[in-house]
Amino acid sequence: MATDCSAHNIALSTASPAGDSVDAQVEVIHDIDPGDSLFVEWQRLAGDTVFHSPRWLLPWWNHYQRPGDRLNVITVRDADGWLIGLAPFYLRTSWRSGRQLHFLGSGEVCSDYLTLLTKRGEESLVVRALAQHLCDQSNEIDRIFLEGVAAEDDVMRQFYEQMAQHQFAAHRLPALESYCLELPAAWENWISQLSKSRRNRVRQLWRKQFDTNLATVHVADESNLKQAFSILVELHQKRRNQMRQPGCFASQQFHDFLWEAAQQLQESNQLRLQWIELEGRPVAVEMDFEQQNALLHYCSGIEIDCEHARPGWLGITAAIRHAIESGKTHFDFLRGDEGYKSHWRGKPVAMVNLDFIAPTFRGRSHAQLREGIAQLKQCAKRVLGKASKSEQTGADSSDGD
């Protein structure tokens, strides 16, 4: 059930030709249930954008909230009560950073392109209402730290400017880039864009594996979703462990969150969980998300003992071909600087984190504390690095005698 508090009206002048003012009602929601009308309104505002959807963000909250955290979804409604804006926030309190607002979906799940949701044409009104509300609540908030924001997001640009005008210390911090591939209208057109050697290998791979039915593509549905998810976990972990990395599913929180989100996205026809079988054996798997104009490449895995068959190539090219043939204009590799993304002609998309420090004594004090701790850590690294280098030099000298 949705509950709210701190409801108040903010009089803001809109850009209407009449020049009259409209009351924007701002509310803070601390509890949301999938059966609530707000869930439906939120989903409508998010459209088909997976990372903005309550089907993605509320499962994250179910599994990643810590003791003391509080859901802090802020809604903005027009004078007639229609939802025109929503900030998917939660509040976390720590000794170092004080009371902080963050986007739901932050952290290890790497939700990309997080933003403030707005009804088209109401962006300015929503941003001003949210900024005014946060300014009014600055004695209750010490910091707002927002991850996974596209650098070119115009709504977030307006929010940044508004918060700065309200005397919050605003910072744009660089983050890992996302990579996105613009798709042509036909599969052969895309292959022709690849380098000659890669182009020949892709065609050969499809001719020898898919065209002969040695390799087959399977897509999860309600009847086999659990099986497909198990394949994803197994092959992802195998590959990452081979690379001496823990893998995403080493985190039980991540496993449980993604399984819940996958079930919800399957119901909304936004999940494409495919696996490739080579001679009847799963060798590659990908979890992708369907949006109107894009396929989002979220998580994958391959069988590590058949690399001669290029299982990674089988998986990624099958996903890209599906995207092209289903009319998508983009294949989004999402955040991360893995080399394969540029090899498949993905182009970097600049991402940032936004950091706002409240114009209060508490806000500034916590910022100074964080900065001091960061400087101490850097100093410790330098000292330890020099000590390690000195020990290595001594060892080398001893070995040379």
ABEGO torsion letter per residue (X at the ends): XBBBBGBBBBBBBBABAAGBBBBBBBBBBABBBAABAAAAAAAAAAEABAAABAAAAAAAAAAABBBGBBBBBBBBBBAAGBBABBBBBBBBBBAAAEBBBBBBGBEAAGBBGBBBBBBBGAAAAAAAAAAAAAAAAAAABABBBBBGBBAABAAAAAAAAAAAAAGBBBBBBBBBBBBBBBBBABAAAAAAABBAAAAAAAAAAAAAAAAAGABBBBBBBAAAAAAAAAAAAAAAAAAAAAAGBAEAAABAAAAAAAAAAAAAAAAAGABBBBBBBBGGBBABBBBBBBBAABBBBABBBBBAAAAAAGAAAAAAAAAAAAAAAAGBABBBAEBEABAAAAAAGBBBBBBBBBBBBBBBAAAAAAAAAAAAAAAAAAAAAAAAAAAAAAAAAAAAAAAAX
